[in-house]
Amino acid sequence: MRSLRKKHILSRAVLTFVALIILLPVVLTVLYSFFSPEEIKAFMETRGNYDASAWMEIKLAPRVFSLSQYYNILIEDVSVLRLLLNSAMYTGAILLGQALVIPAMAYALSRFKFPGRDAIFFVVIMLMLLPFQVTMVPNVLTLRALGLLNTAWAVILPTCFAPFYIFLVRQFMVGLPKEIIEAAEVDGAGTFRCFLHVALPVCRPILGAAIALSFADCWNMVEQPLTYLAEQTQLMPLSVMFNQLTENSTGVEFAGAALYIVPALLVYLYFQKDILSGIQLTELK
């Protein structure tokens, strides 16, 4: 009993230490966002000047606590805020489109038998396995033919069809007991009502996990905007333009990074239980 308790304490200590190391960049980012822009500029100018055999300096407290970085971003120079709003616009539109497409398609592939169902599911799996670089050229040609290239729709529409999340939700729906749907049909519910009022509420864990994971994908996407918006830099999200903020320090990069982290952190905290239960595809009890 004592040996098990010691192992438990040791494992928790190791995991805590690893978690602290992983969270250190996030903590430092938030901390540095309260430095004055002048202090941050001076600190960023020292990059690349360190002795390879020495530890890099880490500032643990500002000389003067300041909200100047946030003031510059939110009020004085709104260029970073505009990029952040672009990220929010793309993410919201893509999640809305996926909410209309993915659950319905997953329900159809798991519930109904029709000619070509297995072929469609095979195509979904193949598209899930293909990297973006393979489908990039056909997407560009299609978007150009439709006149959507270099518009916001070029980023939104292709991403609404997400094969991985269709596969994920479909695999969960396959395990739904048929008795639940049949009971609803006996009570007079049609196909749409069974989908809306029976299947979706039961699938809440996997849907929450899909939303959280898809939010992270959309919030951090880089390749799609670089490919589809090459001539429209004003439509770029912050995930693409953030490197330009750090090439020549403006003193607000850490506040921008802190604001960029907050939405993803809030989404993860809200859907944390759904992620843990949904990804494991737990059986219904």
VOLUM-186839 format. One record per residue (C-alpha): residue number from 1; x, y, z; residue in three letters. Coordinates in nm, 4 decimals. Layout:
BEGIN
+-----+----------+----------+----------+-----+
:   i :        X :        Y :        Z :  aa :
+-----+----------+----------+----------+-----+
: NUM :        X :        Y :        Z : ALA :
...
+-----+----------+----------+----------+-----+
//
This chain:
BEGIN
+-----+----------+----------+----------+-----+
:   i :        X :        Y :        Z :  aa :
+-----+----------+----------+----------+-----+
:   1 :   0.0000 :   0.0000 :   0.0000 : MET :
:   2 :   0.2811 :   0.2408 :   0.0902 : ARG :
:   3 :   0.4701 :   0.1567 :  -0.2291 : SER :
:   4 :   0.1620 :   0.2361 :  -0.4364 : LEU :
:   5 :   0.1187 :   0.5643 :  -0.2536 : ARG :
:   6 :   0.4832 :   0.6556 :  -0.3134 : LYS :
:   7 :   0.4489 :   0.5731 :  -0.6829 : LYS :
:   8 :   0.1341 :   0.7846 :  -0.6983 : HIS :
:   9 :   0.3091 :   1.0813 :  -0.5352 : ILE :
:  10 :   0.6110 :   1.0400 :  -0.7621 : LEU :
:  11 :   0.4008 :   1.0216 :  -1.0766 : SER :
:  12 :   0.2048 :   1.3324 :  -0.9770 : ARG :
:  13 :   0.5273 :   1.5191 :  -0.9043 : ALA :
:  14 :   0.6721 :   1.4249 :  -1.2439 : VAL :
:  15 :   0.3518 :   1.5219 :  -1.4278 : LEU :
:  16 :   0.3347 :   1.8503 :  -1.2381 : THR :
:  17 :   0.6941 :   1.9294 :  -1.3329 : PHE :
:  18 :   0.6282 :   1.8493 :  -1.6998 : VAL :
:  19 :   0.3109 :   2.0609 :  -1.6940 : ALA :
:  20 :   0.5021 :   2.3570 :  -1.5496 : LEU :
:  21 :   0.7629 :   2.3311 :  -1.8256 : ILE :
:  22 :   0.4907 :   2.3189 :  -2.0914 : ILE :
:  23 :   0.3045 :   2.6151 :  -1.9401 : LEU :
:  24 :   0.6171 :   2.8266 :  -1.8915 : LEU :
:  25 :   0.6027 :   2.9926 :  -2.2375 : PRO :
:  26 :   0.2363 :   3.0815 :  -2.1843 : VAL :
:  27 :   0.3068 :   3.2271 :  -1.8405 : VAL :
:  28 :   0.6013 :   3.4294 :  -1.9714 : LEU :
:  29 :   0.3938 :   3.5559 :  -2.2636 : THR :
:  30 :   0.1236 :   3.6867 :  -2.0306 : VAL :
:  31 :   0.3871 :   3.8301 :  -1.7945 : LEU :
:  32 :   0.5758 :   4.0101 :  -2.0724 : TYR :
:  33 :   0.2496 :   4.1593 :  -2.1998 : SER :
:  34 :   0.2538 :   4.3847 :  -1.8904 : PHE :
:  35 :   0.5993 :   4.5210 :  -1.9706 : PHE :
:  36 :   0.6210 :   4.8651 :  -2.1271 : SER :
:  37 :   0.6783 :   4.8715 :  -2.5057 : PRO :
:  38 :   1.0170 :   5.0351 :  -2.4580 : GLU :
:  39 :   1.1334 :   4.7610 :  -2.2217 : GLU :
:  40 :   1.0092 :   4.4906 :  -2.4569 : ILE :
:  41 :   1.1871 :   4.6518 :  -2.7528 : LYS :
:  42 :   1.5129 :   4.6568 :  -2.5590 : ALA :
:  43 :   1.4631 :   4.2943 :  -2.4528 : PHE :
:  44 :   1.3811 :   4.1758 :  -2.8059 : MET :
:  45 :   1.6902 :   4.3476 :  -2.9487 : GLU :
:  46 :   1.9081 :   4.1134 :  -2.7424 : THR :
:  47 :   1.7862 :   3.8067 :  -2.9332 : ARG :
:  48 :   2.0698 :   3.6223 :  -3.1034 : GLY :
:  49 :   2.3356 :   3.7897 :  -2.8922 : ASN :
:  50 :   2.3545 :   3.5234 :  -2.6236 : TYR :
:  51 :   2.6481 :   3.3005 :  -2.5528 : ASP :
:  52 :   2.5566 :   2.9492 :  -2.6675 : ALA :
:  53 :   2.7062 :   2.8063 :  -2.3497 : SER :
:  54 :   2.5074 :   3.0380 :  -2.1183 : ALA :
:  55 :   2.1431 :   3.0410 :  -2.0145 : TRP :
:  56 :   1.9242 :   3.2977 :  -2.1859 : MET :
:  57 :   1.8056 :   3.5725 :  -1.9557 : GLU :
:  58 :   1.4443 :   3.5468 :  -1.8401 : ILE :
:  59 :   1.2832 :   3.8542 :  -1.6924 : LYS :
:  60 :   1.0445 :   3.7668 :  -1.4117 : LEU :
:  61 :   0.9173 :   4.1172 :  -1.3344 : ALA :
:  62 :   0.8867 :   4.4427 :  -1.5290 : PRO :
:  63 :   1.0600 :   4.7566 :  -1.4160 : ARG :
:  64 :   0.7201 :   4.9281 :  -1.4320 : VAL :
:  65 :   0.3874 :   4.7460 :  -1.4556 : PHE :
:  66 :   0.2177 :   4.8782 :  -1.7690 : SER :
:  67 :  -0.0912 :   4.8245 :  -1.9817 : LEU :
:  68 :   0.0592 :   5.0221 :  -2.2681 : SER :
:  69 :   0.0831 :   4.7200 :  -2.4962 : GLN :
:  70 :  -0.2899 :   4.6513 :  -2.4675 : TYR :
:  71 :  -0.3671 :   5.0222 :  -2.5066 : TYR :
:  72 :  -0.1611 :   5.0363 :  -2.8262 : ASN :
:  73 :  -0.3311 :   4.7281 :  -2.9726 : ILE :
:  74 :  -0.6904 :   4.8047 :  -2.8746 : LEU :
:  75 :  -0.6967 :   5.1843 :  -2.9134 : ILE :
:  76 :  -0.3947 :   5.3487 :  -3.0780 : GLU :
:  77 :  -0.2910 :   5.1087 :  -3.3568 : ASP :
:  78 :  -0.5696 :   4.8671 :  -3.4442 : VAL :
:  79 :  -0.3776 :   4.6734 :  -3.7099 : SER :
:  80 :  -0.3207 :   4.3767 :  -3.4765 : VAL :
:  81 :  -0.6815 :   4.3972 :  -3.3581 : LEU :
:  82 :  -0.7969 :   4.3875 :  -3.7209 : ARG :
:  83 :  -0.5949 :   4.0704 :  -3.7791 : LEU :
:  84 :  -0.7434 :   3.9216 :  -3.4624 : LEU :
:  85 :  -1.0941 :   4.0028 :  -3.5864 : LEU :
:  86 :  -1.0094 :   3.8345 :  -3.9178 : ASN :
:  87 :  -0.9146 :   3.5202 :  -3.7249 : SER :
:  88 :  -1.2406 :   3.5369 :  -3.5285 : ALA :
:  89 :  -1.4424 :   3.5903 :  -3.8476 : MET :
:  90 :  -1.2877 :   3.2919 :  -4.0260 : TYR :
:  91 :  -1.3181 :   3.0659 :  -3.7232 : THR :
:  92 :  -1.6807 :   3.1576 :  -3.6546 : GLY :
:  93 :  -1.7870 :   3.1195 :  -4.0177 : ALA :
:  94 :  -1.6088 :   2.7859 :  -4.0590 : ILE :
:  95 :  -1.7535 :   2.6439 :  -3.7369 : LEU :
:  96 :  -2.1025 :   2.7532 :  -3.8443 : LEU :
:  97 :  -2.0582 :   2.5872 :  -4.1823 : GLY :
:  98 :  -1.9256 :   2.2706 :  -4.0235 : GLN :
:  99 :  -2.2196 :   2.2655 :  -3.7820 : ALA :
: 100 :  -2.4555 :   2.2595 :  -4.0803 : LEU :
: 101 :  -2.2631 :   1.9971 :  -4.2793 : VAL :
: 102 :  -2.0781 :   1.7563 :  -4.0508 : ILE :
: 103 :  -2.3490 :   1.6250 :  -3.8093 : PRO :
: 104 :  -2.6017 :   1.5793 :  -4.0908 : ALA :
: 105 :  -2.3546 :   1.3976 :  -4.3159 : MET :
: 106 :  -2.2270 :   1.1830 :  -4.0289 : ALA :
: 107 :  -2.5858 :   1.0901 :  -3.9350 : TYR :
: 108 :  -2.6686 :   0.9957 :  -4.2938 : ALA :
: 109 :  -2.3558 :   0.7795 :  -4.3284 : LEU :
: 110 :  -2.4226 :   0.6029 :  -3.9975 : SER :
: 111 :  -2.8007 :   0.5675 :  -4.0030 : ARG :
: 112 :  -2.9222 :   0.5168 :  -4.3595 : PHE :
: 113 :  -2.8431 :   0.2575 :  -4.6250 : LYS :
: 114 :  -2.8387 :   0.3912 :  -4.9792 : PHE :
: 115 :  -2.6454 :   0.3209 :  -5.2998 : PRO :
: 116 :  -2.2970 :   0.4669 :  -5.2864 : GLY :
: 117 :  -2.2882 :   0.5139 :  -4.9092 : ARG :
: 118 :  -1.9751 :   0.3049 :  -4.8632 : ASP :
: 119 :  -1.8092 :   0.4764 :  -5.1597 : ALA :
: 120 :  -1.8789 :   0.8188 :  -5.0069 : ILE :
: 121 :  -1.7396 :   0.7051 :  -4.6733 : PHE :
: 122 :  -1.4292 :   0.5693 :  -4.8484 : PHE :
: 123 :  -1.3784 :   0.9078 :  -5.0168 : VAL :
: 124 :  -1.4118 :   1.0787 :  -4.6776 : VAL :
: 125 :  -1.1412 :   0.8526 :  -4.5340 : ILE :
: 126 :  -0.9121 :   0.9120 :  -4.8320 : MET :
: 127 :  -0.9542 :   1.2895 :  -4.8053 : LEU :
: 128 :  -0.8830 :   1.2649 :  -4.4334 : MET :
: 129 :  -0.5527 :   1.0903 :  -4.5027 : LEU :
: 130 :  -0.4398 :   1.3263 :  -4.7781 : LEU :
: 131 :  -0.2292 :   1.6240 :  -4.6645 : PRO :
: 132 :  -0.3264 :   1.9779 :  -4.7592 : PHE :
: 133 :  -0.0414 :   1.9998 :  -5.0112 : GLN :
: 134 :  -0.2070 :   1.7283 :  -5.2232 : VAL :
: 135 :  -0.5499 :   1.8940 :  -5.2423 : THR :
: 136 :  -0.4139 :   2.2497 :  -5.2619 : MET :
: 137 :  -0.3845 :   2.2696 :  -5.6411 : VAL :
: 138 :  -0.7370 :   2.1311 :  -5.7163 : PRO :
: 139 :  -0.8794 :   2.3686 :  -5.4569 : ASN :
: 140 :  -0.7015 :   2.6677 :  -5.6102 : VAL :
: 141 :  -0.8203 :   2.5762 :  -5.9610 : LEU :
: 142 :  -1.1775 :   2.5278 :  -5.8397 : THR :
: 143 :  -1.1839 :   2.8518 :  -5.6408 : LEU :
: 144 :  -1.0360 :   3.0423 :  -5.9347 : ARG :
: 145 :  -1.2999 :   2.9011 :  -6.1699 : ALA :
: 146 :  -1.5717 :   3.0081 :  -5.9256 : LEU :
: 147 :  -1.4211 :   3.3548 :  -5.8883 : GLY :
: 148 :  -1.3657 :   3.3069 :  -5.5139 : LEU :
: 149 :  -0.9863 :   3.3093 :  -5.5047 : LEU :
: 150 :  -0.8421 :   3.5954 :  -5.2948 : ASN :
: 151 :  -1.1722 :   3.6360 :  -5.1107 : THR :
: 152 :  -1.2693 :   3.5347 :  -4.7587 : ALA :
: 153 :  -1.4904 :   3.2587 :  -4.9032 : TRP :
: 154 :  -1.1807 :   3.0879 :  -5.0411 : ALA :
: 155 :  -1.0726 :   3.0125 :  -4.6846 : VAL :
: 156 :  -1.4186 :   2.9452 :  -4.5414 : ILE :
: 157 :  -1.5927 :   2.7180 :  -4.7934 : LEU :
: 158 :  -1.3288 :   2.4411 :  -4.8429 : PRO :
: 159 :  -1.2738 :   2.4144 :  -4.4669 : THR :
: 160 :  -1.6454 :   2.3657 :  -4.3939 : CYS :
: 161 :  -1.6078 :   2.0133 :  -4.5316 : PHE :
: 162 :  -1.3730 :   1.8569 :  -4.2767 : ALA :
: 163 :  -1.3285 :   1.4823 :  -4.3441 : PRO :
: 164 :  -1.1660 :   1.4074 :  -4.0086 : PHE :
: 165 :  -1.4599 :   1.5421 :  -3.8082 : TYR :
: 166 :  -1.7120 :   1.3704 :  -4.0359 : ILE :
: 167 :  -1.5299 :   1.0445 :  -3.9673 : PHE :
: 168 :  -1.5077 :   1.1172 :  -3.5935 : LEU :
: 169 :  -1.8765 :   1.1986 :  -3.5492 : VAL :
: 170 :  -1.9868 :   0.9169 :  -3.7795 : ARG :
: 171 :  -1.7922 :   0.6584 :  -3.5807 : GLN :
: 172 :  -1.9618 :   0.7788 :  -3.2618 : PHE :
: 173 :  -2.3083 :   0.7718 :  -3.4211 : MET :
: 174 :  -2.2570 :   0.4146 :  -3.5429 : VAL :
: 175 :  -2.2534 :   0.3092 :  -3.1774 : GLY :
: 176 :  -2.5880 :   0.4729 :  -3.0960 : LEU :
: 177 :  -2.8437 :   0.2111 :  -2.9869 : PRO :
: 178 :  -3.1058 :   0.1655 :  -3.2569 : LYS :
: 179 :  -3.3700 :   0.1353 :  -2.9875 : GLU :
: 180 :  -3.3409 :   0.5083 :  -2.9107 : ILE :
: 181 :  -3.4191 :   0.6093 :  -3.2691 : ILE :
: 182 :  -3.6890 :   0.3445 :  -3.3063 : GLU :
: 183 :  -3.8596 :   0.4603 :  -2.9864 : ALA :
: 184 :  -3.8682 :   0.8149 :  -3.1196 : ALA :
: 185 :  -4.0119 :   0.6942 :  -3.4509 : GLU :
: 186 :  -4.2839 :   0.5010 :  -3.2669 : VAL :
: 187 :  -4.3770 :   0.8247 :  -3.0905 : ASP :
: 188 :  -4.4254 :   0.9878 :  -3.4298 : GLY :
: 189 :  -4.0923 :   1.1602 :  -3.4785 : ALA :
: 190 :  -3.9739 :   1.1921 :  -3.8361 : GLY :
: 191 :  -3.6199 :   1.1672 :  -3.9672 : THR :
: 192 :  -3.5378 :   1.5325 :  -3.9001 : PHE :
: 193 :  -3.6804 :   1.5287 :  -3.5471 : ARG :
: 194 :  -3.4933 :   1.2072 :  -3.4647 : CYS :
: 195 :  -3.1731 :   1.3705 :  -3.5840 : PHE :
: 196 :  -3.2329 :   1.7031 :  -3.4102 : LEU :
: 197 :  -3.3900 :   1.5935 :  -3.0810 : HIS :
: 198 :  -3.2475 :   1.2443 :  -3.0280 : VAL :
: 199 :  -2.9147 :   1.1935 :  -3.2063 : ALA :
: 200 :  -2.7587 :   1.5367 :  -3.1492 : LEU :
: 201 :  -2.8224 :   1.5560 :  -2.7720 : PRO :
: 202 :  -2.6821 :   1.2055 :  -2.7230 : VAL :
: 203 :  -2.3767 :   1.2946 :  -2.9326 : CYS :
: 204 :  -2.2960 :   1.6061 :  -2.7294 : ARG :
: 205 :  -1.9559 :   1.4754 :  -2.6036 : PRO :
: 206 :  -1.8204 :   1.4007 :  -2.9497 : ILE :
: 207 :  -1.9678 :   1.7202 :  -3.0936 : LEU :
: 208 :  -1.8056 :   1.9228 :  -2.8169 : GLY :
: 209 :  -1.4735 :   1.7547 :  -2.8834 : ALA :
: 210 :  -1.5082 :   1.8191 :  -3.2579 : ALA :
: 211 :  -1.5889 :   2.1868 :  -3.1955 : ILE :
: 212 :  -1.2877 :   2.2339 :  -2.9677 : ALA :
: 213 :  -1.0458 :   2.0578 :  -3.2034 : LEU :
: 214 :  -1.1852 :   2.2315 :  -3.5103 : SER :
: 215 :  -1.1612 :   2.5678 :  -3.3342 : PHE :
: 216 :  -0.7916 :   2.5044 :  -3.2732 : ALA :
: 217 :  -0.7408 :   2.4103 :  -3.6396 : ASP :
: 218 :  -0.9232 :   2.7165 :  -3.7709 : CYS :
: 219 :  -0.7749 :   2.9586 :  -3.5186 : TRP :
: 220 :  -0.4193 :   2.8490 :  -3.6019 : ASN :
: 221 :  -0.4489 :   2.7891 :  -3.9770 : MET :
: 222 :  -0.1615 :   2.9197 :  -4.1854 : VAL :
: 223 :  -0.1367 :   2.7286 :  -4.5125 : GLU :
: 224 :  -0.4921 :   2.7991 :  -4.6340 : GLN :
: 225 :  -0.4737 :   3.1809 :  -4.6039 : PRO :
: 226 :  -0.1231 :   3.1905 :  -4.7510 : LEU :
: 227 :  -0.2456 :   2.9904 :  -5.0517 : THR :
: 228 :  -0.5921 :   3.1334 :  -5.1101 : TYR :
: 229 :  -0.5301 :   3.4970 :  -5.0049 : LEU :
: 230 :  -0.1871 :   3.5574 :  -5.1566 : ALA :
: 231 :  -0.2956 :   3.8912 :  -5.3082 : GLU :
: 232 :  -0.5126 :   4.0101 :  -5.0186 : GLN :
: 233 :  -0.2905 :   4.0624 :  -4.7165 : THR :
: 234 :  -0.5576 :   4.2732 :  -4.5449 : GLN :
: 235 :  -0.7716 :   3.9592 :  -4.5193 : LEU :
: 236 :  -0.4996 :   3.7543 :  -4.3514 : MET :
: 237 :  -0.5631 :   3.6193 :  -3.9988 : PRO :
: 238 :  -0.3306 :   3.6893 :  -3.7091 : LEU :
: 239 :  -0.1923 :   3.3331 :  -3.7247 : SER :
: 240 :  -0.0283 :   3.4192 :  -4.0588 : VAL :
: 241 :   0.0888 :   3.7726 :  -3.9861 : MET :
: 242 :   0.2120 :   3.7179 :  -3.6326 : PHE :
: 243 :   0.5706 :   3.6421 :  -3.7392 : ASN :
: 244 :   0.5924 :   3.9855 :  -3.8994 : GLN :
: 245 :   0.5202 :   4.1439 :  -3.5619 : LEU :
: 246 :   0.8296 :   3.9834 :  -3.4117 : THR :
: 247 :   1.0714 :   4.0425 :  -3.7005 : GLU :
: 248 :   1.0945 :   4.4118 :  -3.6103 : ASN :
: 249 :   0.9768 :   4.4503 :  -3.2539 : SER :
: 250 :   0.7026 :   4.7074 :  -3.2044 : THR :
: 251 :   0.6749 :   4.6405 :  -2.8335 : GLY :
: 252 :   0.3226 :   4.4942 :  -2.8517 : VAL :
: 253 :   0.3917 :   4.1389 :  -2.9707 : GLU :
: 254 :   0.3448 :   3.9821 :  -2.6291 : PHE :
: 255 :   0.0108 :   4.1541 :  -2.5715 : ALA :
: 256 :  -0.0962 :   4.0364 :  -2.9161 : GLY :
: 257 :   0.0114 :   3.6831 :  -2.8315 : ALA :
: 258 :  -0.1737 :   3.6955 :  -2.4985 : ALA :
: 259 :  -0.4941 :   3.8116 :  -2.6696 : LEU :
: 260 :  -0.4445 :   3.5396 :  -2.9299 : TYR :
: 261 :  -0.4136 :   3.2691 :  -2.6631 : ILE :
: 262 :  -0.7214 :   3.3671 :  -2.4587 : VAL :
: 263 :  -1.0001 :   3.2454 :  -2.6971 : PRO :
: 264 :  -0.8375 :   2.9041 :  -2.7507 : ALA :
: 265 :  -0.7850 :   2.8663 :  -2.3759 : LEU :
: 266 :  -1.1471 :   2.9527 :  -2.2979 : LEU :
: 267 :  -1.2775 :   2.7101 :  -2.5606 : VAL :
: 268 :  -1.0590 :   2.4313 :  -2.4260 : TYR :
: 269 :  -1.1698 :   2.4930 :  -2.0658 : LEU :
: 270 :  -1.5359 :   2.4949 :  -2.1683 : TYR :
: 271 :  -1.5144 :   2.1718 :  -2.3713 : PHE :
: 272 :  -1.2552 :   1.9963 :  -2.1548 : GLN :
: 273 :  -1.4873 :   1.7178 :  -2.0371 : LYS :
: 274 :  -1.6248 :   1.6681 :  -2.3867 : ASP :
: 275 :  -1.2731 :   1.6345 :  -2.5259 : ILE :
: 276 :  -1.1776 :   1.3715 :  -2.2698 : LEU :
: 277 :  -1.4965 :   1.1680 :  -2.3129 : SER :
: 278 :  -1.5642 :   1.2290 :  -2.6813 : GLY :
: 279 :  -1.2235 :   1.1418 :  -2.8255 : ILE :
: 280 :  -1.2291 :   0.8106 :  -2.6430 : GLN :
: 281 :  -1.5591 :   0.7287 :  -2.8152 : LEU :
: 282 :  -1.7045 :   0.6083 :  -2.4879 : THR :
: 283 :  -1.9948 :   0.3634 :  -2.5033 : GLU :
: 284 :  -2.3394 :   0.4730 :  -2.4004 : LEU :
: 285 :  -2.4580 :   0.3318 :  -2.0699 : LYS :
+-----+----------+----------+----------+-----+
//
